[in-house]
Amino acid sequence: WHMLWRYPVLALLVTCALTGCARQDSLDRIQTRGELVVVSRNGPTTYYLEKTGPSGFEYALAGLLAQDLGVELSMKPAFSLHSIFDKLRRREAHLAAAGLTLTESRAATYPHSEPYDSFVTQVVYVAGNTRPRRPEDLVGRSIVALADSSHVQALQALKNNGLERLTWTEIPEADTMELLELLKRAEAELALIDSNEFAMQQGLYPRLKVAFDLSEEQDMVWYLPPDTDNTRLLEKINAFIGRVREDGTLARLREAHFGHTQAVSRIGSHTFTRMMQRALPPYRELIQQVAKEYQMDWQLLAAIAYQESHWNPRAQSPTGVRGMMMLTLPTAREMGVTNRLDATQSLRGGARYFKQMKRRLADDITDPDRTWLALAAYNIGMGHLEDARRITSQQGGDPNLWRDVMERLPLLQKRTHYKTTRHGYARGLEAVTYVQNIRHYHSILQWQDIPDKQADAPLAAGEYVPGDIDNIRLKSL
């Protein structure tokens, strides 16, 4: 070694040989190691941990890529945008899948995939405050944005192009929920947020609204480490993105993770969050108990009960349905319910009826579509649902997918369609609203129930590799 340091070039070559600093084929390394390491933001649109394990749109999409490559998926959570790119620079991850915008400055340093989604940057404000309507209205306002984000670059561009007095505060976090919390607590007036993220989280913040779109549509891409031979890996990734786009997998993932976000009005979301604090607590343990009895997700049962009665065990409609789960008298009798106003009986009857609808569906329908279709049947009846599924099939859609059936359910209200069905007219649009509302409430309840929403929370047995708490490994999808 003493001799090597007298010849710096030779020393560098030996050091690189020992440390692996030479450019290597990243696809070879991934397949040799049998593992795809992905860094992602910790949040509801990207990657987070539920009680049942890892979840999130980016997690699911990256898992399919890992499956395509024939390797396991290992997720690394990051809690700031700087940390994401730092992990790439240090080659601690093979790619960053984190809802990241394609920008010139990032592309100049980091190789990137073809776009797989798009969104716009939105200015969000608190309803009741003065609404900004154009970039000039941002001057003099208290603005927050995520540090190292494309939003900061957009603000800097505005400042450089005439809005010299524009100021903002950069928040060193990776989750836009931090920005929404600042608005909620009146610690900031405005926040810059991606449209898909705000749509996903607005249900938790019903007083927040979009002021205006600050950008045109922007591409979302995956980034890879610099100074690495990513040629073959990028070819694989781009071919994968093209394939999942063409075969509908990408659309199904978007539907599964974001399809419910437009279901409930801002006023409806505000009511739900208020009722979650006031009306749910007295019945929470009971709902959990009944859900356990019927092997159901308790948040789903709670969401159904809210949609039916707003958690009011004495609710009654003009049509005669009554109780927490708003059972008709014939359904109550069929389910063994003797007192529809008894919350326990009503919940058990509703859970039993829902499970019955789910069992009656065709065996080849899988979750989550099986759950959404069962909810539609719960609302409109199995006969009408089957009519909608037949129409879906006749029109070239997939009768086993909720998003395809959802498009056709409203046709049951049109004479040209319902006159050809077995069961005739039905309020199909109402059934769509019913299911989408429940999906929205279910999502909010799930997210609220995750302790701190942190990716380093304990996982169920078998979901993590002991001794490596930073990584979550997916054995199969």
BELNORUR-V951188 format. One record per residue. N is the residue number from 0. RES is the residue in one small letter. PHI is phi in radians with two decimals (999 if undefined). BURIAL is + if it has 24 or more other C-alpha atoms within 12 Angstrom, else -. D_CENTER is the distance of its C-alpha to the mean C-alpha in Angstrom with 1 decimal. Layout:
{{N | RES | PHI | BURIAL | D_CENTER} {N | RES | PHI | BURIAL | D_CENTER}}
//
This chain:
{{0 | w | 999 | - | 53.7} {1 | h | -1.03 | - | 56.5} {2 | m | -1.17 | - | 57.5} {3 | l | -1.10 | - | 54.0} {4 | w | -1.24 | - | 53.5} {5 | r | -1.41 | - | 56.7} {6 | y | -2.22 | - | 55.0} {7 | p | -0.95 | - | 51.5} {8 | v | -1.12 | - | 50.4} {9 | l | -1.10 | - | 51.3} {10 | a | -1.06 | - | 49.5} {11 | l | -1.11 | - | 46.3} {12 | l | -1.11 | - | 46.5} {13 | v | -1.15 | - | 47.0} {14 | t | -1.05 | - | 44.2} {15 | c | -1.12 | - | 41.8} {16 | a | -1.10 | - | 43.0} {17 | l | -1.35 | - | 42.4} {18 | t | -1.70 | - | 39.0} {19 | g | 1.35 | - | 37.5} {20 | c | -1.46 | - | 37.2} {21 | a | -1.26 | - | 38.2} {22 | r | -1.12 | - | 35.7} {23 | q | -2.16 | - | 34.5} {24 | d | -1.29 | - | 32.6} {25 | s | -1.20 | + | 29.0} {26 | l | -1.11 | + | 28.4} {27 | d | -1.04 | - | 31.5} {28 | r | -1.11 | + | 30.4} {29 | i | -1.09 | + | 27.0} {30 | q | -1.29 | - | 28.8} {31 | t | -1.18 | - | 31.7} {32 | r | -1.34 | - | 29.6} {33 | g | 1.30 | - | 27.3} {34 | e | -2.66 | + | 24.2} {35 | l | -1.82 | + | 21.6} {36 | v | -1.68 | + | 20.6} {37 | v | -2.14 | + | 17.4} {38 | v | -1.73 | + | 16.8} {39 | s | -2.57 | + | 13.4} {40 | r | -1.25 | + | 12.4} {41 | n | -1.60 | + | 11.5} {42 | g | -3.05 | + | 8.5} {43 | p | -1.18 | + | 5.2} {44 | t | -1.65 | + | 4.1} {45 | t | -2.12 | + | 6.7} {46 | y | -2.76 | + | 8.3} {47 | y | -2.73 | + | 9.4} {48 | l | -1.92 | + | 11.8} {49 | e | -1.60 | + | 11.9} {50 | k | -1.13 | + | 15.5} {51 | t | -1.54 | - | 15.2} {52 | g | 2.27 | + | 14.2} {53 | p | -1.14 | + | 11.7} {54 | s | -2.67 | + | 8.1} {55 | g | 2.03 | + | 5.1} {56 | f | -1.06 | + | 5.3} {57 | e | -1.14 | + | 8.5} {58 | y | -1.07 | + | 9.8} {59 | a | -1.14 | + | 9.9} {60 | l | -1.18 | + | 11.5} {61 | a | -1.13 | + | 13.8} {62 | g | -1.11 | + | 14.7} {63 | l | -1.18 | + | 15.9} {64 | l | -1.12 | + | 17.9} {65 | a | -1.04 | + | 19.4} {66 | q | -1.07 | + | 20.4} {67 | d | -1.13 | + | 21.9} {68 | l | -1.46 | + | 23.9} {69 | g | 1.33 | - | 25.1} {70 | v | -2.29 | + | 24.0} {71 | e | -1.46 | + | 21.9} {72 | l | -1.79 | + | 18.7} {73 | s | -2.14 | + | 19.1} {74 | m | -1.68 | + | 16.4} {75 | k | -2.03 | + | 17.8} {76 | p | -1.30 | + | 15.9} {77 | a | -2.20 | + | 17.1} {78 | f | -2.02 | + | 17.4} {79 | s | -2.72 | + | 18.8} {80 | l | -1.15 | + | 18.7} {81 | h | -1.03 | + | 22.4} {82 | s | -1.11 | + | 21.7} {83 | i | -1.02 | + | 19.4} {84 | f | -1.27 | + | 22.3} {85 | d | -1.13 | + | 24.9} {86 | k | -1.14 | + | 23.6} {87 | l | -1.19 | + | 23.9} {88 | r | -1.04 | + | 27.4} {89 | r | -1.53 | - | 28.4} {90 | r | 1.00 | + | 27.2} {91 | e | -1.56 | + | 25.2} {92 | a | -2.55 | + | 22.4} {93 | h | -1.47 | + | 22.7} {94 | l | -2.82 | + | 19.8} {95 | a | -1.91 | + | 17.1} {96 | a | -2.06 | + | 13.6} {97 | a | -2.58 | + | 11.9} {98 | g | 1.10 | + | 11.1} {99 | l | -1.69 | + | 14.9} {100 | t | -1.31 | + | 17.2} {101 | l | -1.42 | + | 20.3} {102 | t | -2.20 | + | 23.3} {103 | e | -1.07 | - | 27.0} {104 | s | -1.16 | - | 27.4} {105 | r | -1.20 | + | 24.7} {106 | a | -1.12 | - | 25.9} {107 | a | -1.22 | - | 29.4} {108 | t | -1.94 | - | 28.6} {109 | y | -2.01 | + | 25.7} {110 | p | -1.06 | + | 25.6} {111 | h | -2.51 | + | 22.4} {112 | s | -1.42 | + | 21.0} {113 | e | -1.16 | + | 21.0} {114 | p | -1.11 | + | 18.2} {115 | y | -2.12 | + | 15.2} {116 | d | -2.88 | + | 13.5} {117 | s | -2.62 | - | 14.7} {118 | f | -2.79 | + | 14.3} {119 | v | -2.09 | + | 16.9} {120 | t | -1.47 | + | 17.7} {121 | q | -2.04 | + | 18.2} {122 | v | -1.62 | + | 20.7} {123 | v | -1.92 | + | 19.5} {124 | y | -2.40 | + | 22.2} {125 | v | -1.63 | + | 23.2} {126 | a | -0.97 | - | 24.5} {127 | g | 1.80 | - | 28.3} {128 | n | -1.53 | - | 28.8} {129 | t | -1.12 | - | 30.3} {130 | r | -1.54 | - | 27.9} {131 | p | -1.31 | + | 28.3} {132 | r | -2.09 | - | 28.5} {133 | r | -2.72 | - | 29.3} {134 | p | -0.95 | + | 29.3} {135 | e | -1.06 | - | 32.7} {136 | d | -1.31 | - | 31.5} {137 | l | -1.37 | + | 29.5} {138 | v | -1.12 | - | 32.8} {139 | g | 1.49 | - | 33.8} {140 | r | -1.77 | + | 30.4} {141 | s | -1.46 | + | 28.6} {142 | i | -2.05 | + | 25.6} {143 | v | -2.18 | + | 22.9} {144 | a | -2.61 | + | 20.8} {145 | l | -1.25 | + | 19.4} {146 | a | -1.05 | + | 22.3} {147 | d | 1.17 | + | 22.6} {148 | s | -1.63 | + | 20.0} {149 | s | -1.14 | + | 20.9} {150 | h | -1.16 | + | 21.0} {151 | v | -1.12 | + | 24.0} {152 | q | -1.08 | + | 25.6} {153 | a | -1.15 | + | 25.2} {154 | l | -1.13 | + | 26.9} {155 | q | -1.12 | - | 29.6} {156 | a | -1.12 | - | 30.3} {157 | l | -1.11 | + | 30.9} {158 | k | -1.12 | - | 33.1} {159 | n | -1.31 | - | 35.1} {160 | n | -1.96 | - | 35.6} {161 | g | 2.04 | - | 37.4} {162 | l | -1.72 | - | 35.3} {163 | e | -1.05 | - | 37.1} {164 | r | -1.56 | - | 36.5} {165 | l | -1.23 | + | 32.8} {166 | t | -2.32 | + | 31.4} {167 | w | -2.77 | + | 28.0} {168 | t | -2.02 | + | 26.8} {169 | e | -1.69 | + | 24.6} {170 | i | -1.75 | + | 22.3} {171 | p | -1.41 | - | 22.1} {172 | e | -2.25 | + | 18.6} {173 | a | -1.86 | + | 15.4} {174 | d | -1.83 | + | 12.9} {175 | t | -1.15 | + | 13.3} {176 | m | -1.02 | + | 13.3} {177 | e | -1.07 | + | 16.8} {178 | l | -1.19 | + | 17.8} {179 | l | -1.13 | + | 16.7} {180 | e | -1.11 | + | 18.6} {181 | l | -1.10 | + | 21.6} {182 | l | -1.15 | + | 21.6} {183 | k | -1.04 | + | 21.4} {184 | r | -1.49 | - | 24.3} {185 | a | 1.07 | - | 26.3} {186 | e | -1.61 | - | 26.6} {187 | a | -2.69 | + | 25.5} {188 | e | -1.68 | + | 25.9} {189 | l | -2.37 | + | 23.4} {190 | a | -2.43 | + | 20.3} {191 | l | -1.74 | + | 19.0} {192 | i | -2.49 | + | 15.3} {193 | d | -1.20 | + | 13.3} {194 | s | -1.04 | + | 12.7} {195 | n | -1.16 | + | 9.1} {196 | e | -1.26 | + | 8.5} {197 | f | -1.18 | + | 11.0} {198 | a | -1.05 | + | 9.9} {199 | m | -1.22 | + | 6.6} {200 | q | -1.84 | + | 9.2} {201 | q | -1.08 | + | 12.3} {202 | g | -1.02 | + | 12.6} {203 | l | -1.46 | + | 13.6} {204 | y | -2.35 | + | 16.0} {205 | p | -1.13 | + | 17.7} {206 | r | -1.48 | + | 20.7} {207 | l | -1.64 | + | 19.0} {208 | k | -2.37 | + | 19.4} {209 | v | -1.45 | + | 19.3} {210 | a | -1.42 | + | 22.9} {211 | f | -2.93 | + | 22.9} {212 | d | -1.48 | + | 21.3} {213 | l | -1.52 | + | 22.9} {214 | s | -2.36 | + | 22.3} {215 | e | -1.35 | - | 22.3} {216 | e | -1.05 | - | 19.5} {217 | q | -2.08 | + | 18.7} {218 | d | -1.40 | + | 17.9} {219 | m | -1.89 | + | 15.1} {220 | v | -2.38 | + | 16.8} {221 | w | -1.69 | + | 17.1} {222 | y | -1.88 | + | 20.1} {223 | l | -2.13 | + | 22.8} {224 | p | -1.14 | + | 25.7} {225 | p | -1.37 | + | 28.8} {226 | d | 0.95 | - | 32.3} {227 | t | -2.38 | + | 31.1} {228 | d | -1.36 | + | 32.0} {229 | n | -1.78 | + | 28.6} {230 | t | -0.98 | - | 30.3} {231 | r | -1.22 | - | 29.7} {232 | l | -1.13 | + | 26.2} {233 | l | -1.10 | + | 25.2} {234 | e | -1.04 | - | 26.9} {235 | k | -1.11 | - | 24.9} {236 | i | -1.11 | + | 21.5} {237 | n | -1.16 | + | 22.5} {238 | a | -1.13 | - | 23.9} {239 | f | -1.09 | + | 20.7} {240 | i | -1.06 | + | 18.5} {241 | g | -1.06 | - | 21.2} {242 | r | -1.22 | - | 21.4} {243 | v | -1.23 | + | 17.7} {244 | r | -1.24 | - | 17.9} {245 | e | -1.22 | - | 21.2} {246 | d | -1.52 | - | 20.6} {247 | g | 1.56 | - | 17.5} {248 | t | -1.08 | - | 15.2} {249 | l | -1.11 | + | 13.0} {250 | a | -1.11 | + | 12.9} {251 | r | -1.17 | + | 12.1} {252 | l | -1.14 | + | 9.1} {253 | r | -1.05 | + | 7.9} {254 | e | -1.07 | + | 9.2} {255 | a | -1.09 | + | 7.7} {256 | h | -1.70 | + | 4.0} {257 | f | -2.20 | + | 5.4} {258 | g | -1.12 | + | 8.9} {259 | h | -1.63 | + | 9.6} {260 | t | -1.18 | + | 9.2} {261 | q | -1.70 | + | 12.8} {262 | a | -1.27 | + | 14.3} {263 | v | -1.99 | + | 15.9} {264 | s | -1.18 | + | 18.3} {265 | r | -1.07 | + | 18.6} {266 | i | -1.15 | - | 21.6} {267 | g | -1.09 | + | 19.9} {268 | s | -1.15 | + | 17.1} {269 | h | -1.10 | + | 20.0} {270 | t | -1.08 | + | 21.9} {271 | f | -1.10 | + | 19.2} {272 | t | -1.13 | + | 18.7} {273 | r | -1.17 | - | 22.5} {274 | m | -1.18 | + | 23.0} {275 | m | -1.07 | + | 20.6} {276 | q | -1.49 | - | 23.1} {277 | r | -1.77 | - | 26.3} {278 | a | -1.61 | - | 26.2} {279 | l | -1.29 | + | 23.8} {280 | p | -0.86 | - | 25.6} {281 | p | -1.14 | - | 28.8} {282 | y | -1.98 | + | 27.1} {283 | r | -1.03 | + | 24.3} {284 | e | -1.12 | - | 26.6} {285 | l | -1.13 | + | 27.9} {286 | i | -1.07 | + | 24.5} {287 | q | -1.11 | + | 23.7} {288 | q | -1.11 | - | 27.1} {289 | v | -1.14 | + | 26.9} {290 | a | -1.05 | + | 23.5} {291 | k | -1.15 | - | 25.1} {292 | e | -1.04 | - | 28.1} {293 | y | -1.80 | - | 26.2} {294 | q | 0.90 | - | 23.8} {295 | m | -2.02 | + | 20.8} {296 | d | -1.21 | + | 17.6} {297 | w | -1.13 | + | 19.1} {298 | q | -1.13 | + | 16.1} {299 | l | -1.19 | + | 16.1} {300 | l | -1.07 | + | 19.9} {301 | a | -1.12 | + | 19.6} {302 | a | -1.14 | + | 17.3} {303 | i | -1.11 | + | 19.8} {304 | a | -1.10 | + | 22.7} {305 | y | -1.18 | + | 21.4} {306 | q | -1.05 | + | 21.0} {307 | e | -1.32 | + | 24.5} {308 | s | -2.42 | + | 26.4} {309 | h | 1.02 | + | 24.5} {310 | w | 1.08 | + | 25.6} {311 | n | -1.88 | + | 29.2} {312 | p | -1.18 | + | 31.4} {313 | r | -1.88 | - | 34.1} {314 | a | -1.09 | + | 32.3} {315 | q | -2.60 | - | 34.2} {316 | s | -1.85 | - | 33.8} {317 | p | -1.07 | - | 36.7} {318 | t | -1.54 | - | 36.3} {319 | g | 1.75 | - | 37.0} {320 | v | -1.35 | + | 33.7} {321 | r | -2.49 | + | 33.6} {322 | g | 1.62 | + | 32.0} {323 | m | -0.95 | + | 28.6} {324 | m | -1.81 | + | 27.3} {325 | m | 0.84 | + | 29.6} {326 | l | -1.46 | + | 31.5} {327 | t | -1.27 | + | 34.3} {328 | l | -1.10 | + | 37.6} {329 | p | -1.08 | - | 37.9} {330 | t | -1.14 | + | 34.4} {331 | a | -1.05 | + | 35.3} {332 | r | -1.09 | - | 38.6} {333 | e | -1.08 | - | 37.0} {334 | m | -1.57 | + | 34.6} {335 | g | 1.39 | - | 37.5} {336 | v | -1.58 | + | 36.6} {337 | t | -1.66 | - | 39.9} {338 | n | -2.34 | + | 38.6} {339 | r | -1.19 | + | 35.5} {340 | l | -1.55 | + | 35.7} {341 | d | -1.46 | + | 35.4} {342 | a | -1.03 | + | 31.8} {343 | t | -1.14 | + | 32.0} {344 | q | -1.09 | + | 33.5} {345 | s | -1.12 | + | 31.1} {346 | l | -1.09 | + | 28.0} {347 | r | -1.13 | + | 29.6} {348 | g | -1.12 | + | 30.7} {349 | g | -1.15 | + | 27.3} {350 | a | -1.10 | + | 25.6} {351 | r | -1.10 | + | 28.5} {352 | y | -1.17 | + | 28.2} {353 | f | -1.09 | + | 24.5} {354 | k | -1.08 | + | 25.2} {355 | q | -1.11 | - | 28.2} {356 | m | -1.05 | + | 26.1} {357 | k | -1.16 | + | 23.8} {358 | r | -1.17 | - | 26.9} {359 | r | -1.33 | - | 28.6} {360 | l | -1.22 | + | 26.0} {361 | a | -1.00 | - | 27.0} {362 | d | -1.08 | - | 26.7} {363 | d | -1.50 | - | 24.9} {364 | i | -1.54 | - | 21.8} {365 | t | -1.91 | - | 19.0} {366 | d | -1.28 | - | 16.0} {367 | p | -1.45 | - | 13.5} {368 | d | -1.04 | + | 15.7} {369 | r | -1.04 | + | 18.6} {370 | t | -1.15 | + | 17.1} {371 | w | -1.17 | + | 16.2} {372 | l | -1.18 | + | 19.7} {373 | a | -1.12 | + | 21.4} {374 | l | -1.12 | + | 20.1} {375 | a | -1.07 | + | 21.6} {376 | a | -1.14 | + | 24.8} {377 | y | -1.01 | + | 24.9} {378 | n | -1.48 | + | 25.0} {379 | i | -1.91 | + | 27.1} {380 | g | 1.78 | + | 28.9} {381 | m | -1.12 | + | 28.8} {382 | g | -1.05 | + | 31.5} {383 | h | -1.16 | + | 29.7} {384 | l | -1.08 | + | 26.5} {385 | e | -1.13 | + | 28.7} {386 | d | -1.04 | + | 30.3} {387 | a | -1.13 | + | 27.0} {388 | r | -1.15 | + | 26.2} {389 | r | -1.15 | + | 29.7} {390 | i | -1.07 | + | 29.3} {391 | t | -1.00 | + | 26.0} {392 | s | -1.12 | - | 28.0} {393 | q | -1.10 | - | 31.0} {394 | q | -1.60 | - | 29.0} {395 | g | 1.52 | - | 27.6} {396 | g | -1.54 | - | 24.1} {397 | d | -1.75 | + | 22.7} {398 | p | -1.20 | + | 23.6} {399 | n | -1.68 | + | 21.3} {400 | l | -1.89 | + | 18.1} {401 | w | -1.01 | + | 16.8} {402 | r | -1.11 | + | 15.9} {403 | d | -1.34 | + | 19.5} {404 | v | -1.17 | + | 21.1} {405 | m | -1.00 | + | 19.3} {406 | e | -1.18 | + | 21.1} {407 | r | -1.68 | + | 24.4} {408 | l | -0.95 | + | 24.5} {409 | p | -1.08 | + | 25.8} {410 | l | -1.17 | + | 28.7} {411 | l | -1.21 | + | 30.1} {412 | q | -1.67 | + | 31.3} {413 | k | -1.79 | - | 33.3} {414 | r | -1.01 | - | 36.8} {415 | t | -1.06 | - | 36.9} {416 | h | -1.76 | + | 34.2} {417 | y | -1.24 | + | 34.7} {418 | k | -1.22 | - | 38.4} {419 | t | -1.71 | - | 37.8} {420 | t | -1.61 | + | 35.5} {421 | r | -1.26 | - | 36.9} {422 | h | -1.89 | - | 35.6} {423 | g | 1.30 | + | 35.9} {424 | y | -1.06 | + | 34.3} {425 | a | -2.70 | + | 31.1} {426 | r | -1.41 | + | 28.8} {427 | g | -1.12 | + | 25.9} {428 | l | -1.12 | + | 24.1} {429 | e | -1.09 | - | 24.2} {430 | a | -1.15 | + | 22.6} {431 | v | -1.10 | + | 19.6} {432 | t | -1.06 | + | 19.2} {433 | y | -1.00 | + | 19.7} {434 | v | -1.17 | + | 16.9} {435 | q | -1.14 | + | 14.3} {436 | n | -1.08 | + | 15.4} {437 | i | -1.09 | + | 15.1} {438 | r | -1.04 | + | 11.6} {439 | h | -1.14 | + | 10.9} {440 | y | -1.09 | + | 13.3} {441 | h | -1.03 | + | 12.1} {442 | s | -1.08 | + | 8.6} {443 | i | -1.13 | + | 10.8} {444 | l | -1.08 | + | 13.3} {445 | q | -1.11 | + | 11.2} {446 | w | -1.16 | + | 10.0} {447 | q | -1.16 | + | 13.6} {448 | d | -1.52 | - | 15.1} {449 | i | -1.49 | + | 14.0} {450 | p | -1.01 | - | 17.1} {451 | d | 1.10 | - | 16.6} {452 | k | 0.94 | + | 13.1} {453 | q | -1.59 | + | 15.1} {454 | a | -1.31 | + | 14.7} {455 | d | -1.76 | + | 18.4} {456 | a | -1.22 | + | 18.4} {457 | p | -1.07 | + | 20.5} {458 | l | -1.84 | + | 19.2} {459 | a | -1.13 | - | 20.8} {460 | a | -0.97 | - | 23.9} {461 | g | 1.60 | - | 23.5} {462 | e | -1.66 | + | 20.0} {463 | y | -2.40 | + | 21.5} {464 | v | -1.72 | - | 24.6} {465 | p | -0.94 | - | 27.3} {466 | g | 1.52 | - | 28.5} {467 | d | -2.44 | - | 25.5} {468 | i | -1.24 | - | 23.1} {469 | d | -1.38 | + | 21.3} {470 | n | -1.95 | + | 20.2} {471 | i | -1.95 | + | 18.0} {472 | r | -1.82 | + | 19.5} {473 | l | -1.76 | + | 18.2} {474 | k | -1.32 | - | 21.3} {475 | s | -2.76 | - | 20.0} {476 | l | -2.15 | - | 17.2}}
//
